[in-house]
Structure formats: C-alpha cells, structure tokens
Amino acid sequence: MTTKYLLPEDRIPRHWYNILPDLPTPPSPVLHPGTLQPVKPEDLAPLFPSRIIEQEMGMEREVAIPEEVREALARWRPSPLFRAHALEKALGTRSHIYYKYEGVSPSGSHKPNSAVAQAFYNAKEGVKRLATETGAGQWGSSLAFAGQLFGLAVTVYMVKVSHEQKPYRRSMMRTWGAEVFASPSSQTQAGRRILEEDPKSNGSLGIAISEAVEDAATHEDTKYALGSVLNHVCMHQTVIGQEAREQMALAGEYPDVVIGCHGGGSNFAGIAFPYARDKMNGKQVRLVAAEPASCPTLTRGTYAFDYGDTVKMTPVVKMHTLGHDFMPPGIHAGGLRYHGASPLVSSLVHAGVVEAVAYTQKGCFEAALLFAKTEGIIPAPESSHAIKAVVEEARKADEEGRERVILFNLSGHGHFDLAAYDQYLAGGLEDHEYPREAIERSMGNLPKVELG
C-alpha cells in the first residue's frame, strides 16, 4: 500500500503553463486606473520588470523556467503527493483521496513557487528592493526568503489583523531580513488616509496592496511583487499541477475532481490549470474552488471590471469581485480575504470550466482537525477550506454509491496558526456570512467602464 509518490529533482518542470491562449473566450483587456483604457506594457514598467510584464501579457503557452529558478525550486521541489489512506478510513469512504503537499517549502506554503521567480527577474534587471503586501504572511515570508536568495531588500505591508494574529509569520519575515509594517501604516499616503478615516481599521489586502504599490511607484530602485491574482503568478504556480499529473500517473489513477482553496487564485490555479487544459481537451474532470463564506468572491461576487486595490492605484481588471472597498471580517484564513479573484480563474468560472463553493470557518476547522488527527499534518486555515470540500465530495460520492478519485492541494501547514486552533478548540470562533446589503453597496462603487 503506497502512501507517498515522489519525483526526482530532474522532474521539476522545465516550463510554466500559460493558460491564457487556451481560455474558452478571449481575455478581457487590462485597463489603466486613470483612463480606464487598455494598458500598454510601458504603463506597467514602474511596477514590474520587463520579463514579468511579458509573462503577464504574453500568449505563449509554455514559458521556459530559467535554470537559476529551477535550482532555487530544487530546495523543496518536486513536492510529495500523498494518498490519504487514514483520512479515507476515518470517513469510511470508498473514494480515493490524494493531496499534493506544498508545506515542505522553506516558508511552509506554495507561495515561494512564484516568489523565487519574481525575485530572480527583478534582480536580473538591477532592482534593489521589492515592496509587497501580505495577508496571513505566507506570501510576505516567501518573498523575504526569495529576496535573500537573490540579494534584494524586501518591504512588506501586512494586513493589520493578521499582523496581530500571527506574530511568528512576522518574525519569519524579519529573520529573512524583511522590514514589516502593519497595514494600514503611517509609511504611505494611502495608509495615512485610511487611518484618518478609521484609526482602528483592521486593514485589508486591498489597502495593503495600495500601500505597496505606492511605495514601489515612488522609489526608483523599487518594484512591486504580488503573490496572487495576476496571470504571471498563476502561471508560476503551475509547477504544482504539472508534478501532480506525473505523480497521479505513478499511482495509476486520474482524478475525477481536483480541489483547491481560493482567495486570489494562486494555489488553486497551480493545481487546477494543468487539469483545466485536460478538461478543455475533452477529459472528464471537475475543478472545484473552495472559498470562505465570509469572503464569497466567486460564489456571490459580480463578474465585472474593478480595481485591484482600495485606493484605486492598480490596473482595472475583469474579475469576480465583492468591490474594491470590501472590508472582510477578521477570519483566520487571512490568505483568502481578498475582494477580487484572479481574472483567469474568474473567466473559467464564468465559462463553466470551474465550480465554486463556500464554507464557514468553523466547519473548515472541524475538517482540518480531522485531517490533522488522521494524516498528521496540521493544515493552514486557508487549506482547511479545500479539506472541507474533499470531505463533502467523498460523502456525496458514498451517498450516490460511487467511488471517486479526489485530488486536492494542501497549500501549506498551520504551524504559525495554532492560536486559531486554540480559539476553535475553546469555542471562540464565529461563523460569518457576508451580508448581501454590503455586497450591493460595494457594487455601486465599481468603475464605469465603456470600451469602444
């Protein structure tokens, strides 16, 4: 009975998969935040190095991974694929459950897959410092680590509620040399403006993005790095699904359903996009994105053009959105508290290629505890949403008298989230359903886009 499926280092993918040319409908243009007209590559130059801009806008299906990046990835890739025998037994299910475990990276999540690539391209073009935002801290710590590999200083604007909830993520970033500010901060005009309006603001990813973008745009030696949402980030993460396809072949199975948690879309894209290509080429496979009911971007958001940040400094993209002024509840899945979704994932949901489900946090923590007690890994709160979806899929299959092969992405461990587990075990966590009135109010503030 095989438990884990491993690949040698020479099987680290040599190309990223760019799904852009395979979308069922042509991608919507990215718009300039000032003119609301399509951006040109030079409009993005203050924020990103040229190679990242090419990857963001390019239509090349396979993009070669530089050897320097593959050497960095080799510190933890290929990541293992596990058969969840103990979880299956606990559920009493006839289904076969597999998980791709990204918690083996230095920062304990999937985020370094893109961080090392972005740091490499910035360093190669002479950039000295990167500014970024982070929610729960997985991205911030990953970029801090990548900055050390390639000789870059890193400044992180960390959503205030997570800055307070997750002090050891903050410590990890500082250990790798990054400077970290609770956002909203007094370091930027955007942060000061928010603090004037609400001195006790918990912050949001939208606010933290505004601060990081302003920082990068106002310093010549600095560029901006983003950990999710954008096309190039989703592309960098496809190493996950490419490896998983080979490992599932070693197991002699092909998934009936592929599941990932969803916030901005990076880890879901990583596991799902290689299978989305299979599906669009005729394979029978379901792709399920699991998100929080308190931040229901895919399940209750509007598919429309919106800003990527609160202060309206970033380009405008067509995506599922709850509105750029969305202020999420302080749930512990900090990486899933973003108002928008990847334009690529949004397009696939709109086309019916991807399904979306939403769960409350207490049900997700219940599933996470079951997983920890059976498989031995304490999941990140973000990953618990995928686990909850797996449990529901397995139970549904049993009710239907079917046997399903279920693959999910365990995007990271929860070793820095034990305070959240303490709170759950003490009965202190609350479920939040984002109110319809708040969504409708935010929809009234979407940009008025009129394309010729």
Phi, psi and omega in degrees: 000108183278134180258319182231148182240120187243148175243147175287165184299331181288357176261006169302130183307145178263352178222147166273151177261121177262111184281350187309312181288349182259002180299143180301328176233150181303145181293145175287150181292152171271133188250148176290134183294338180272317185260343186057031173246158183307136180284155172252157181308322181293338178293334182267352185301325178296341185256323190232152172290161189299322183292325177293320177299317178300317180291325180294324187252354188283157180246016177284124187292321179239126183243123184297136177271122180302147182300324179298325178287318178297324177295322176293317180298331183296347176297335180218351181256153354293140178281155185284151169251131181246144165268125186274064183302316184292321177295317178303316181296317180297324179280342184066032186263151174273349180288156177257125184246128177236148174223137175270120189258109181267000180286001180277356179287164181305322181269358175083020179209181179283347191300327180297342179304323177265328183300317182291326178293314181294319178297319180300310183294323178293315180297322182295332180263012173085011177293142182257333186215147175243138174248138181207171173247165172208147176269269181285347176111351180298316180290315180301316179292325179294318179290326176299316177298313181295324177300321178295322181297324188244016172073035180248139169285149183226131174244128185240128172259108187258127181311128191306317183297323177285325176304324180274324183285329192232067184297333183282336169295319177299317179297321179298315179300316182290327176299324178272012170095002181280151168264140188232130177237137173289131182249131012285142183241174176267007184281339186229160175297320180299315180295317180296322180296316179296318181294326176296322180285323183211090183300339181257018183306132174288344184082171177204164176298325178299319178291315181297324176297316178305316181294315182293320179296316178299317179303310182295319184290340184254008178227121186295331183270007189239140171238168181259143176231134183242141186265357182202187170072303189288159186301314185294328178292313178300321180296316180300328183282350184292355171301330182296304183292326178296317176295318182300322180298318178293319182290322176296325176296322176299325179282351180075025182223161174230135186291141169279331181215138178241130189233141171213151172289159184223126171236275172272332175124358189292312184283328175296315178300320183302315181276327192267327188298318176299328176281332175297322176299317177301315183297317181290345175260013172109354179290145177269096178212135176264144180239120188237123176259124183251123185233169178283143176294339180278348178220066192275062187300312183281325187274334183228354179285169179261139176274101189202169174286135177205162176285152178275353182220169186288322186270001174067044177260338185271163176302155179264128182231156176273121185201167168288129186216149171260004180104135184295344177264012178301132177240104188283155171296158184277053178292163185280345176279068188299333180285354182248018187258037182261145186286338184240172178236155176313131176304326179292311178297318180301318179298320181289325175294314181300326182275355180083010178282326181244139174260157178226140176227158181228141181225151175279159192288331180292320176296325179290319178294325175300315178294322179296320178295319177300317179296315180299320182287335181261312184267345174089353180258129175276113186282153168297149178305326177299311183296336182298335178292322176293320180296318176301317179295323178297313180301316180294321179295318180294318179294320179296319179298319179295320178298328180273358182072028183246160173246119181247149170262117186244126176242132175223161179262113172273093196287347178177165177271165183250029184296334179262011183240020186292337175298325178293319177295320176303315181295320178296313183295333178274001180077021185265356180276144177244149173270141180235128170250120184293126187292141180300324182299321180293321178297314181298323179295316179294326180297335178287349182254010178293150179295146180270097185264128176228100181265139180284000000 
